[in-house]
Amino acid sequence: MRRIIFTRKIVSAFFRFLSHSNDGSDGYDWKVRDLQDKRALAMNYIGDIKKRVPIHDAIRIKAQINNKALDHNDGPSSLFEPISSLTEHEETYDDVRKYMETVINGLMDEFSGDILDSIHESDASLLKDEFFGDEQTRSDCLQKWLKFRREVSDYQSYLSVPISEQNAWSAWYLRHVKGNFSNS
């Protein structure tokens, strides 16, 4: 058994060395070799379930973390409150800026500082009216977006596949079978 594995490794290393030795007359043979190497690697992973399992487990764990993050997200509830609820006085630049910070932090946490620094005081109210309009439109837009995010995360999640069907081919199932049934 050890001899067979050792022989396979030597043969595969030998062919890999040969496959990179000749660029051909036009120099385009590298594309064919690259595709062959990628196909060989893909077939290696498809053929060996021990190599596929960690990948699928990692995707399942990521999907579970995303689901928990979406379910326990307390930020969006403050997005639907009007600016007047933040302060008792007339809206000022600071009020609009606080509201924009809340919205941007909820949607794009890591880039919020860069975006807010580029917004001038005169543009803050214009941006608020341009992007959100009245309170009802703003609320509807954000609710639709959050609903869409939750639906998409469930669709892409391995956890949405029943336990009895979670196996090595779950990714194929999600892409082909589940996708076709949901479209009809």
PAVEXZA-255389 format. One record per residue (C-alpha): x, y, z; residue in three letters. Coordinates in nm, 2 decimals, decimal comma, padded with zeros to 4 digits. Example, Ala and Ser with C-alpha at 12.3 -4.5 7.8 and 13.67 -1.06 7.14 Angstrom:
# PAVEXZA-255389
SITE|01,23|-00,45|00,78|ALA
SITE|01,37|-00,11|00,71|SER
This chain:
# PAVEXZA-255389
SITE|00,00|00,00|00,00|MET
SITE|00,28|00,24|00,09|ARG
SITE|00,46|00,15|-00,23|ARG
SITE|00,15|00,23|-00,44|ILE
SITE|00,11|00,57|-00,27|ILE
SITE|00,48|00,65|-00,31|PHE
SITE|00,47|00,55|-00,67|THR
SITE|00,17|00,77|-00,74|ARG
SITE|00,34|01,07|-00,58|LYS
SITE|00,65|01,02|-00,79|ILE
SITE|00,45|00,97|-01,11|VAL
SITE|00,24|01,28|-01,05|SER
SITE|00,54|01,49|-00,96|ALA
SITE|00,72|01,36|-01,28|PHE
SITE|00,42|01,45|-01,50|PHE
SITE|00,38|01,79|-01,33|ARG
SITE|00,75|01,86|-01,41|PHE
SITE|00,70|01,75|-01,77|LEU
SITE|00,39|01,96|-01,82|SER
SITE|00,57|02,28|-01,73|HIS
SITE|00,88|02,21|-01,94|SER
SITE|00,75|02,31|-02,29|ASN
SITE|00,57|02,63|-02,39|ASP
SITE|00,50|02,51|-02,74|GLY
SITE|00,56|02,70|-03,07|SER
SITE|00,31|02,98|-03,00|ASP
SITE|00,36|03,00|-02,63|GLY
SITE|-00,01|02,93|-02,57|TYR
SITE|00,03|02,58|-02,44|ASP
SITE|00,05|02,72|-02,08|TRP
SITE|-00,32|02,78|-02,09|LYS
SITE|-00,39|02,42|-02,17|VAL
SITE|-00,15|02,30|-01,90|ARG
SITE|-00,30|02,54|-01,65|ASP
SITE|-00,65|02,41|-01,72|LEU
SITE|-00,54|02,05|-01,70|GLN
SITE|-00,37|02,12|-01,36|ASP
SITE|-00,69|02,29|-01,23|LYS
SITE|-00,90|02,00|-01,36|ARG
SITE|-00,67|01,75|-01,20|ALA
SITE|-00,69|01,94|-00,87|LEU
SITE|-01,07|01,96|-00,89|ALA
SITE|-01,10|01,59|-00,97|MET
SITE|-00,87|01,51|-00,68|ASN
SITE|-01,11|01,70|-00,44|TYR
SITE|-01,42|01,56|-00,60|ILE
SITE|-01,29|01,21|-00,58|GLY
SITE|-01,17|01,22|-00,22|ASP
SITE|-01,45|01,29|00,03|ILE
SITE|-01,20|01,35|00,31|LYS
SITE|-01,08|01,66|00,13|LYS
SITE|-01,44|01,79|00,06|ARG
SITE|-01,57|01,75|00,42|VAL
SITE|-01,36|02,04|00,57|PRO
SITE|-01,47|02,27|00,29|ILE
SITE|-01,84|02,19|00,34|HIS
SITE|-01,80|02,21|00,72|ASP
SITE|-01,64|02,56|00,69|ALA
SITE|-01,92|02,68|00,47|ILE
SITE|-02,18|02,54|00,71|ARG
SITE|-02,01|02,71|01,00|ILE
SITE|-02,00|03,04|00,81|LYS
SITE|-02,37|03,02|00,72|ALA
SITE|-02,46|02,94|01,08|GLN
SITE|-02,26|03,25|01,20|ILE
SITE|-02,43|03,47|00,94|ASN
SITE|-02,77|03,34|01,04|ASN
SITE|-02,70|03,42|01,41|LYS
SITE|-02,57|03,76|01,32|ALA
SITE|-02,88|03,85|01,12|LEU
SITE|-03,12|03,71|01,39|ASP
SITE|-02,95|03,90|01,68|HIS
SITE|-02,90|04,23|01,49|ASN
SITE|-03,03|04,51|01,71|ASP
SITE|-02,91|04,79|01,49|GLY
SITE|-03,19|04,81|01,23|PRO
SITE|-03,46|04,88|01,48|SER
SITE|-03,32|05,23|01,54|SER
SITE|-03,31|05,29|01,16|LEU
SITE|-03,69|05,31|01,14|PHE
SITE|-03,73|05,58|01,40|GLU
SITE|-03,77|05,94|01,26|PRO
SITE|-03,49|06,19|01,33|ILE
SITE|-03,73|06,39|01,54|SER
SITE|-03,73|06,11|01,79|SER
SITE|-03,36|06,16|01,84|LEU
SITE|-03,39|06,52|01,95|THR
SITE|-03,67|06,74|02,07|GLU
SITE|-03,56|07,05|01,87|HIS
SITE|-03,56|07,13|01,50|GLU
SITE|-03,33|06,91|01,28|GLU
SITE|-02,98|07,04|01,26|THR
SITE|-02,67|06,93|01,07|TYR
SITE|-02,57|06,72|01,37|ASP
SITE|-02,91|06,54|01,38|ASP
SITE|-02,89|06,45|01,02|VAL
SITE|-02,52|06,35|01,06|ARG
SITE|-02,62|06,12|01,35|LYS
SITE|-02,90|05,97|01,15|TYR
SITE|-02,66|05,91|00,85|MET
SITE|-02,41|05,76|01,08|GLU
SITE|-02,67|05,52|01,21|THR
SITE|-02,77|05,42|00,86|VAL
SITE|-02,42|05,39|00,73|ILE
SITE|-02,30|05,20|01,04|ASN
SITE|-02,59|04,96|01,00|GLY
SITE|-02,52|04,89|00,63|LEU
SITE|-02,14|04,93|00,60|MET
SITE|-01,96|04,92|00,93|ASP
SITE|-01,60|04,93|00,82|GLU
SITE|-01,63|05,22|00,57|PHE
SITE|-01,86|05,45|00,76|SER
SITE|-01,59|05,69|00,88|GLY
SITE|-01,44|05,74|00,53|ASP
SITE|-01,78|05,81|00,38|ILE
SITE|-01,90|06,05|00,65|LEU
SITE|-01,58|06,25|00,64|ASP
SITE|-01,64|06,33|00,27|SER
SITE|-01,99|06,46|00,33|ILE
SITE|-02,01|06,84|00,36|HIS
SITE|-02,25|07,01|00,59|GLU
SITE|-02,45|07,16|00,31|SER
SITE|-02,49|06,82|00,14|ASP
SITE|-02,62|06,63|00,44|ALA
SITE|-02,98|06,73|00,41|SER
SITE|-02,97|06,69|00,03|LEU
SITE|-02,84|06,34|00,06|LEU
SITE|-03,11|06,25|00,32|LYS
SITE|-03,39|06,37|00,09|ASP
SITE|-03,23|06,23|-00,23|GLU
SITE|-03,17|05,88|-00,09|PHE
SITE|-03,46|05,84|00,15|PHE
SITE|-03,74|06,08|00,06|GLY
SITE|-04,01|06,08|00,33|ASP
SITE|-04,01|05,87|00,65|GLU
SITE|-04,24|05,60|00,51|GLN
SITE|-04,04|05,54|00,19|THR
SITE|-03,72|05,52|00,40|ARG
SITE|-03,87|05,27|00,63|SER
SITE|-04,01|05,06|00,35|ASP
SITE|-03,68|05,06|00,17|CYS
SITE|-03,48|04,95|00,47|LEU
SITE|-03,74|04,68|00,57|GLN
SITE|-03,73|04,53|00,22|LYS
SITE|-03,35|04,53|00,22|TRP
SITE|-03,34|04,35|00,56|LEU
SITE|-03,60|04,10|00,45|LYS
SITE|-03,41|04,03|00,13|PHE
SITE|-03,08|03,98|00,33|ARG
SITE|-03,25|03,73|00,56|ARG
SITE|-03,41|03,54|00,27|GLU
SITE|-03,09|03,53|00,07|VAL
SITE|-02,89|03,41|00,37|SER
SITE|-03,14|03,13|00,44|ASP
SITE|-03,13|03,03|00,07|TYR
SITE|-02,75|03,02|00,06|GLN
SITE|-02,71|02,85|00,39|SER
SITE|-02,63|02,48|00,43|TYR
SITE|-02,84|02,49|00,74|LEU
SITE|-03,15|02,55|00,53|SER
SITE|-03,10|02,20|00,38|VAL
SITE|-03,28|01,94|00,60|PRO
SITE|-03,04|01,73|00,82|ILE
SITE|-03,13|01,41|00,63|SER
SITE|-03,01|01,57|00,31|GLU
SITE|-02,69|01,74|00,43|GLN
SITE|-02,42|01,53|00,28|ASN
SITE|-02,11|01,57|00,06|ALA
SITE|-02,33|01,68|-00,23|TRP
SITE|-02,51|01,96|-00,04|SER
SITE|-02,35|02,23|-00,25|ALA
SITE|-02,47|02,06|-00,57|TRP
SITE|-02,82|02,02|-00,42|TYR
SITE|-02,84|02,39|-00,33|LEU
SITE|-02,72|02,51|-00,68|ARG
SITE|-02,93|02,28|-00,90|HIS
SITE|-03,22|02,11|-00,73|VAL
SITE|-03,34|02,37|-00,48|LYS
SITE|-03,28|02,65|-00,72|GLY
SITE|-03,49|02,49|-01,00|ASN
SITE|-03,78|02,42|-00,77|PHE
SITE|-03,79|02,77|-00,63|SER
SITE|-03,81|02,92|-00,98|ASN
SITE|-04,12|02,72|-01,09|SER
